[in-house]
Amino acid sequence: MPIYDLGYRHWTGRWTSHPYRWWAITRRGIGMLAKNKRFLILMILSGIPFLVRAVMIYASTLVSDRVPMLRIDAGFFEDFLTQQMRFFALIIAVYAGAGLISNDLKANALQIYLSKPITRRDYLIGKLGILVFFLALPTLVPGLLLFLLAILFKANIDFLREFYWVPGSILGYSALIMFGFSLVMLALSSLSKSSRFAGVNFIAVFFFSHILCNILSSILRTSHVAWISLPNNLTQVGDMLFGRQPKYLSPVWASIVALAVLAWGSLWIIHRRIRAVEVIS
Amino acid sequence: MVIELEGIKVQFGKQIVLDLVGLSFEGGSMGLLGPNGAGKSTLLKTLLGFITPDSGDGRVLGLDIRTQQMEIRRKIGYMPENDCHIPGMNAVAFVAYAGELAGMPPKDAMQRAHEILFYVGLGEARYRNVETYSTGMKQRIKLAQALVHDPQLILLDEPTNGLDPKGRIELLELIRDISTSKNVNVILSSHLLPDVEWVCRDAAVIHKGKLLASGTIAELKRGTGAVFECRVKGDSEGFIEQLKVLGCGCNMSDDGIIRIQMVEGLGSRSLLQAAFERHVQIRHLVPLKQSLEDVFMQVIGESNANL
C-alpha cells in the first residue's frame, strides 16, 4: 500500500452490542461536564452538608441522643435530603441539564445522533443517564454514606435493627428526586434551542408551583392544595417513605399522582420533540 | 444491489413528496439530481429510515428500509446538508464519538477518528473546537463523521454547499477517491450538475418527487439528441419556429447564437433542411458535446410540459 493511502483503511473490529449504545452518550456527557471547572466547584460545594451531617453523627455518639438535633433516626436522613441536598440537586439539574437537549437542537446534532444506529429511546436514556449520575452524587451517594457512617459510629446492632429499612427509603427518595428533576429538566430542554430558557423555566416550575400553592393555601386556609407544588409533593412522598407523618393535609396519593403526571407529561414532550422527522428541515 | 426501491411513495399530509416507481443502484457512485424541493433529501431520509414510506418496498444493502433501519444505519454514513455538530467538542472527540454512536469500541473509534481526520485533510486542526471551523472545514468534518465507522455506503446531501471553488474541487476529489479507490458506495445529492458529473458514474434525475431518468451518465447523454451551436443570417425567429415544430429545443443568446437541442434521430441534415425552408443562411454551425446539464434540462423540460 503506498504511504499516501494509509489515511483510509477499512475497519474490521467488533461492534458493541446495541442495548448499551446509550452508554456512549452518558459516558461522553459525564466526561464533558467533569471537565467543567465551575461545575466541579459546584459539586464540591454540594459535599459540605454531607460533612456537617457526618460531624453531627459523630457528635451524636458522644452525647447520645439527649440533644434532639443530634438524634439519628429516619427523619435525620430525610431532612438531609430535603432541606439541604434537594437545593443542590436543583442547581445541578439546571447547570448540567439545561443544555443537554437544547444545545443539540441548536447545533442540529440530532441529525448526527439519529443517522447512527441510535433510537430515540437510546438517546433519551443516554441523556437521562448523565443527569441521573450527577444528581445521585448529592443525594443517593451521600445519603447511603451517611447511613453507613451512622452504623459505624454507633457500633450498635439495635440501631441497624431499628432502621434497617432506611437505605431503601434513601434509595426511593433519591430516585424520586433524581428521575423527577431529570425528566422535567430534559423536557424543558427539548422545548427550546436556548439552554438559558430551559434553565429559567425549570426554576420557574419549581418555585412558581410552590408560590401558587402558598397563595392558594393562604386564601383557602388549608394545606389540602399542597399537591400543586412540586417541592411539596416531593416532601409528602418523602415523609411517607421515611415513615413520618405527612407535613401537609393533602393525601399522599395526590402527590404521587401529581408526580406521575409530571413524569408522564415530561416523557410525552420529549417523545414529541426528539423525533427522526426533526431531521426534515 | 446497493439500493432497490419499488413503488415508494411518501406523503406529508395530502402532498406527495416522493413517488418513485422504481429505482435501483448497483454500486459505485450515483448522483441524485433535481432542482431544490425535488425530493432528493426526502429520498435520502427515506433510505436512512427517518421517514417511513406510505407505500412501496425498498432495500438498502439487502436490508428492508421498514424493518431493519438500525442495521442499515450501521452500514451507511450520512452527511447532512445543513451545518451540524455535537456542541463543545474538538474534531477528534466529535468524530470518535460518532464512531462510538455507530457501535465502535471507544479505543477503535478514537484511533479511527485520527486516521479519518488526516484523510479528509483536518489532521492539523483535529484538536480545535468544531465550532471554530470555517465552512469548508465543517463540510469535511461532516464527511469524517460519516466515514468513521467504515460504511459500505455514504449518503452525501449537498456536500459542496457554501464552499469556495478551490474547496469545492478538493472535496469533490475526496469524494471521488472514496468511491473509486476505497470501495465505498456513494450517493451524492446535489442540484449542482458539474459536481455530479465530476464524481459519479450513475445519475438519477428527480423532479417533483418523481424519477424522470436514471442510468449511467454516459447512457443518459447518449439517450438524448445531438446539440448544435448555430448562427444564422435572415429570419432567425422563423428558423427557430421551424425547429420547434420538429420538437427541437432552441435557445437564442443576446449575441444571436442559437443553441439547438435536436430530437433523438434528427441530425444536422434536418437542421439544414429547416434553414432551407425558411430561407436563412447558416453562417456558423458547431456540434457540441452533450453535457449532463443538457440531459437535465431536457427531462425537466419534458416533465414540466407533461404536467
Interface residues (C-beta under 8 A of the other chain):
Chain A: D5 L6 G7 Y8 R9 H10 W11 G13 R14 W15 T16 H18 R21 A24 I25 R27 R28 M32 G99 N103 D104 K106 A107 N108 A109 Q111 I112 Y113 L114 S115 K116 P117 I118 T119 A276 V277 V279 I280 S281
Chain B: S41 T42 K45 L48 G49 F50 I51 M70 E71 R73 R74 G77 Y78 P80 E81 N82 D83 C84 H85 I86 P87 G88 M89 Y97 A98 E100 L101 A102 G103 M104 P105 P106 D108 R112 E115 I116 F118 Y119 Q145 A146 L147 H149 D150 I178 S181 K182 N183
